[in-house]
């Protein structure tokens, strides 16, 4: 079995409750959405096949227990589900970052799903698969990328009406880097005392915003 890989690298996890921890990233190729603010367009076209054994060998070389499967959109590849299960059986802690347009029903409950809820300025808000909300466990997370006030209001209404009992520490509002000033988003969250956490893209603060492999 194999996966179409864009890149595999070792860095700090940058935008979840695991932010700041060393993490191995397996970026899969392909995406079914066209978000206006996408910062990984290269994942749509850059692709090379790797079999599971080769990917595992690369992961093992870093000596780290935290692995994130990302993209692109990793759930476009049917073999992703099996690979996640293999990693979990090998005692890795696995994070899956998904754009929220594909069902997470078949993903192992041991995998921590980070589900992106698309806001209006992405031009992909109609792609949100809200049936995924019922499949979330208390380990899973939601992310809203905020580029405008309308995005914030959308996210706020979504959180208040649809998220239910998911802990505030698992709900992330992330400003679009270079578009939404973090100070402005912080003020909105505080003004509303919103049950969510503000999340910055740590890797873009530490390194150049366009740097690959971080």
C-alpha positions, -999 to +999 in steps of 0.1 A: +000+000+000+012+035-007+003+072-004+010+102-026+033+124-006+040+161-010+066+163+018+077+147+052+095+169+077+102+174+114+093+207+130+073+222+159+035+217+158+022+252+152-016+256+155-035+233+179-034+224+216-002+206+207+015+239+195+051+241+204+058+203+206+082+186+182+062+168+156+067+148+124+045+161+095+034+139+067+019+162+041-002+143+015-008+155-020-041+167-035-070+189-023-106+193-032-110+229-021-097+263-033-095+285-002-086+321-009-059+322+017-044+288+011-007+287+020+000+252+008-010+254-029+021+234-038+004+203-021-020+202-051+007+195-076+038+182-059+034+145-055+055+113-053+044+078-043+058+062-012+048+028+002+039+025+038+072+009+048+092+037+033+070+063+051+073+045+084+111+043+080+113+080+074+091+087+104+111+064+127+143+083+117+132+114+136+127+096+169+095+115+178+062+101+190+039+129+176+028+126+140+005+149+121-011+138+088-020+169+068-023+182+032-038+193+010-067+172+021-054+138+035-088+121+034-089+123-004-066+092-004-084+061+008-052+046+022-049+074+047-073+057+070-053+024+071-020+043+075-033+062+105-044+029+121-009+015+116+007+045+132-016+042+162-009+004+165+028+014+167+020+037+196+024+070+178+001+099+189-015+109+156-031+142+146-052+145+114-058+179+100-087+179+076-106+206+057-139+194+071-155+185+037-151+147+040-165+124+066-142+114+095-165+085+105-140+058+095-110+073+113-098+056+144-112+071+176-076+071+189-066+096+162-070+133+172-090+150+144-084+187+138-114+197+117-113+230+098-146+248+096-145+271+065-157+307+070-171+329+043-139+346+031-124+313+022-151+310-005-156+274+007-180+277+036-206+256+017-182+227+019-185+222+056-198+187+064-217+194+096-224+157+102-187+155+113-197+175+144-215+145+158-185+123+152-161+145+173-148+131+206-135+151+235-100+147+221-108+163+188-105+199+178-121+226+155-103+254+137-118+285+122-095+307+100-106+343+104-099+369+077-127+394+082-153+405+107-179+384+088-157+354+093-156+361+131-194+365+133-199+333+113-175+314+136-191+329+167-226+318+156-214+284+146-197+279+180-227+290+200-253+271+180-236+240+167-205+230+186-222+217+218-200+205+246-166+206+229-142+222+254-131+258+246-095+247+246-103+226+216-119+254+196-093+276+177-098+309+160-067+316+138-062+350+120-052+348+083-015+356+085-008+391+070-045+399+065-062+398+100-043+416+127-041+393+158-048+423+181-081+429+164-092+393+166-082+392+202-103+422+210-134+406+194-129+374+214-125+393+246-154+416+239-177+386+235-160+365+261-162+338+234-158+302+244-128+296+222-090+300+221-070+323+198-044+304+179-015+319+160+005+300+133+037+296+154+058+285+125+051+317+106+062+337+136+094+318+142+105+313+106+098+332+073+061+329+064+069+312+031+096+288+044+090+251+036+096+222+059+088+240+091 
